[in-house]
């Protein structure tokens, strides 16, 4: 399913990001051709300003430290040039993460809005991504 989604998103010309920590781990397996192929099609999403502050607030809503970091990256991450990015859609297989996000989405939007009102541009425009399981995106039998 994940490979089908990866191929589909490539065909659509989507810009794909992975957390820099995941890229570092995958580099250890770059001797596998599949891993090298994957790494050539994705960009890393690094820590941006306000990421730690937002991550702490997410942790207060019951997100694990790792989930809070990934969601904070999706909100305040930067690309390799240091441009503030954030992402539109965060794709995860972690159903607990998805459920926690769904249960707290309204509170998180309110909290992020309160935080961003006090921030300078371009951080002022930060928004929550949409969180989806791959099965919601793959246009195949899943």
ABEGO torsion letter per residue (X at the ends): XAAAAAAAAAAAGBBBBBBAAAAAAAAAAAABAAAAAAAAABBBBBBBBGAAAAAAAAAAAGBBAAAAAAAAAAAABBBAAGBBAEBABBBBABAAAAAAAAAAAAAAAAAAAAAAAABBOAAAABBBBBBBBAAAABBBAX
